[in-house]
């Protein structure tokens, strides 16, 4: 059934999106799809029928004449500086392999917001992850050698030394889009891992770099959130263990239909969201946010703190208590993709508590405007 559909789409000049499994069935395992210690075997052994092969052949011909890629039309994956056809979604990549990642955003398509901070985050997290993996390798000499090589490269380069590498990776991914939409900005996720090391991996580096780029997802002017009791191990680094650990909370988020889930500890102290930093505005107008050692301090949080200092808005680095919800003037979350988003409603199922906040003219809205104003000043060109 797939073959005639492909053939019709190609001949008519239209585009078509198919599940990864269909590409594997039509085209066989893609290069590199089964590399790495934790990788799954790629594709099934079923043979495609004549019409399917005809459709695939037509698509390949069209690809050869237009330069189109098998990546989703709305996203691009680059591995080690080259456009990759691995049949992997960003979610699969981050959940199936251990490593360090960061998510950035473009500014005017040719710069990256807080680029230096993202390089530092990757350096710190990758160093911690590969040190842990080196200890876990034990008598596995091959695994230990790979981790040691990757860690040595990092220590030699330093965080600043990663900039040329990341500039090349991100530029290659953006160029793969062709003519960038002048009205869009792009979300950039960079991932370092030793789990997929193979013949494609630069020997002097010892690890693979994956860069996933897609247009920035839209978000509403204000967002709803839920708060749940949860703790995070080693919150100051951004690695794959956290992605796996938060899956239960993501189920609650999806069931509630909210933009984010806030986490609070046994004493009611709110630390952060699953993907965001959190600020509450106290009755006296001060911003309350968890101290750096309890959270993954994000790039936008840094800009919030700088803007608040510049404008004379008081900040207290203390975790707001969820039991003080009724006393908050307003509150907001911030992240690379959202920048600052004032919260319209906070619900705390465990406490049977719920509060709605002003739709305009709050301190949260003022901070949002300040961060938007500072946005371009905190970008670095590729």
PyMOL commands that set and color helices and strands:
alter all, ss='L'
color gray80, all
select helices_A, chain A and resi 2-12+20-27+50-66+90-96+115-137+141-161+163-175+240-245+247-256+292-294+299-311+322-327+349-351+363-378
alter helices_A, ss='H'
color red, helices_A
select strands_A, chain A and resi 75-79+82-83+100-107+111-113+186-193+208-215+223-229+260-264+270-273+277-281+287-288+315-316+330-335+339-348+353-356+379-381
alter strands_A, ss='S'
color yellow, strands_A
deselect
rebuild
show_as cartoon
